[in-house]
Amino acid sequence: MNAHSKPRDLSLRPLAALVPTLLALTLSACGGGGGGSGGGDTHPPPSADRQVSLEFSAQAGQTPVGCGTPIAALGSGAVQAELNDLRFYVSELALVKADGTAETVQLAANEWQLPESGVALIDLEDGTGACADRGTAATNAAITGTVPAGNYTGLRMTLGVPSSHNHTDTAAAPAPLDIQAMAWSWQAGRKFVKIEVAPVGGVYRPANPDATPPITEGQSPRWNLHLGSTGCTGNPVSGETVSCAAPNRVVLHFDNFNVDTQRLVLDLQTLLLSSNLSIDLGGPYGCMSGKTDPECPAVFETMALDMESGLTVDRGRNQRIFRIEAR
């Protein structure tokens, strides 16, 4: 200090000038002034989103289903069959609270899920055995994403692709809407559910000359279930809006479901229980969602779909596609 300097008198400083110093001292004393590991009180972080994973599997009764392994006693004739394909799209996935409010699952971005469309593809075939000619080695048995933190007691989802994303060019679409094997030739749509099995002895079609048009005798190695929208008009290639008389999206509600401890099992035994896999009476072999296809009423009833309107009956509560079991 030189001869002309005077000691600083803090009592003469304006009170406002002391506020930052006092605030810093207070925060330091409370342990809230930085990222250090002080021993003071801390406040919990804001409630974070909850990570969820919805798991799927395929079974016939209690027996796991997979490519290359014979499936016993399928359909009304209880025939042995082999899996050719098993894939389906899921959209509008939400978890439901006890009061009935639902929270949409925000999908993680990966090759199986498209967050902006809310669509995920479940692929339970691995390209081996009889799946080799149509399938791929890659599989996906779960949908992952986040929901707001909370307690959830139920699940809601739709089998299918929303109309706004369904009628698009498969070749130009992002994954998982770019799978050519799931392409639906009518109005550039997609197969929502694709299940194909090869029953021992194949599928026989008896001749029916009295049918309109007449049916000639035939044979197919596969019985196919292809679910998709039908009765569609409008050409998406030229920019027209597509409208379908029968949307055929299966809306499913599970009132009691714990996403952390339970999974959904697609049961081929119950799905095909009323279907004769050895005989086909008309239309494409199996059921390809046609209103006049003799094989479709039994399958639609099992999926809780109305054949005429293509709408889900009673929110899918009587469906027999999926059952719930512990992981």
Secondary structure, DSSP 8 states (H G I E B T S, - for coil): --TT-----GGGS-HHHHHHHHHHHHHHHHT-SSSS--SS---------EEEEEEEEEEETTEE--TTS-EEEETTTTEEEEEEEEEEEEEEEEEE-TTS-EEE-EE--BTTEETTTTEEEEE---S-GGGTTT--S--B-EEEEEE-SS---EEEEEES--HHHHSS-GGGS-TTTT-GGGEETGGGEE-SEEEEEEETT-EEE--BTTSSS-B--EEES-EEEEE--EEEES-GGGT---EEEE---EEEEESS--TTTEEEEEEHHHHTTT--TTB--SSSSEE-S-TT-TTHHHHHHHHTB-TTT--BSGGGTT--SEEEEE-
